[in-house]
Amino acid sequence: MLVQICVGSACHVKGAPEIIELFTKAVEVHKLQDEVALAGCFCSGQCNRQGVTILVDDVVCTGVTRENFKEFFDGKILAVLNER
């Protein structure tokens, strides 16, 4: 699974560095290093008023914040990997 976190200026200001840190820790905690590849990307043109844009295997997800990160990770990463 390829997870691309936007590091463009708008997402950077809205918390991209913190989301990257949360993702890195979550991947390690769940021992998903061999299943999830984390990468940065620049603006995907999906800027949202709140949160960071993330592409999960080319599916655009907007509005990811520190507050909703666990819900996002559980629903979009763990749930998809469990279906495979």
VMD Tcl script that draws the C-alpha trace (Angstrom):
set ca {
  {0.00 0.00 0.00}
  {1.36 3.40 -0.98}
  {0.45 6.28 1.33}
  {1.41 9.72 0.05}
  {1.13 12.61 2.49}
  {0.89 16.07 0.98}
  {3.76 18.30 2.08}
  {2.75 21.30 -0.04}
  {2.64 24.68 1.66}
  {-1.07 24.58 2.61}
  {-0.89 21.06 4.08}
  {2.43 21.85 5.75}
  {0.81 24.74 7.60}
  {-2.19 22.54 8.51}
  {-0.02 19.90 10.18}
  {1.62 17.64 7.59}
  {4.81 17.22 9.68}
  {2.76 15.99 12.64}
  {0.69 13.66 10.43}
  {3.91 12.19 9.02}
  {5.12 11.55 12.57}
  {1.80 9.93 13.56}
  {1.87 7.74 10.44}
  {5.45 6.65 11.04}
  {4.65 5.66 14.63}
  {1.41 3.88 13.69}
  {3.13 1.85 10.97}
  {5.81 0.81 13.47}
  {3.33 -0.03 16.25}
  {1.27 -2.21 13.91}
  {4.43 -3.70 12.33}
  {3.35 -2.69 8.83}
  {6.77 -1.65 7.52}
  {6.61 -4.36 4.81}
  {3.04 -3.51 3.80}
  {2.86 0.30 3.90}
  {5.20 2.61 1.99}
  {5.10 6.21 3.18}
  {6.00 9.01 0.78}
  {5.58 12.74 0.51}
  {3.88 14.46 -2.39}
  {3.25 18.02 -3.36}
  {-0.13 19.64 -3.81}
  {-2.73 17.31 -5.27}
  {-5.15 20.18 -5.84}
  {-7.48 18.97 -3.10}
  {-6.78 21.63 -0.50}
  {-9.32 21.60 2.27}
  {-9.95 24.26 4.87}
  {-8.92 21.88 7.61}
  {-6.42 19.06 7.71}
  {-3.96 17.37 5.40}
  {-4.57 15.62 2.09}
  {-3.40 12.00 1.85}
  {-3.45 9.65 -1.12}
  {-3.92 5.98 -0.25}
  {-3.17 3.90 -3.35}
  {-4.30 6.90 -5.47}
  {-7.53 7.42 -3.49}
  {-7.65 11.03 -2.28}
  {-8.51 11.55 1.38}
  {-8.83 15.10 2.69}
  {-9.11 16.71 6.09}
  {-6.81 14.43 8.10}
  {-5.90 16.03 11.43}
  {-4.20 14.96 14.64}
  {-7.65 14.65 16.20}
  {-9.10 12.30 13.56}
  {-5.88 10.47 12.66}
  {-6.67 7.26 14.60}
  {-10.10 6.98 12.97}
  {-8.54 7.61 9.55}
  {-5.74 5.08 10.12}
  {-8.08 2.41 11.44}
  {-10.62 2.90 8.64}
  {-8.45 3.59 5.62}
  {-5.27 1.66 6.39}
  {-5.94 -1.20 8.82}
  {-9.38 -2.03 7.42}
  {-8.11 -2.14 3.82}
  {-5.09 -4.25 4.74}
  {-7.31 -6.67 6.66}
  {-9.50 -7.11 3.55}
  {-6.53 -8.20 1.44}
}
mol new
graphics top color blue
foreach p $ca { graphics top sphere $p radius 0.5 }
foreach p [lrange $ca 0 end-1] q [lrange $ca 1 end] { graphics top cylinder $p $q radius 0.2 }
display resetview
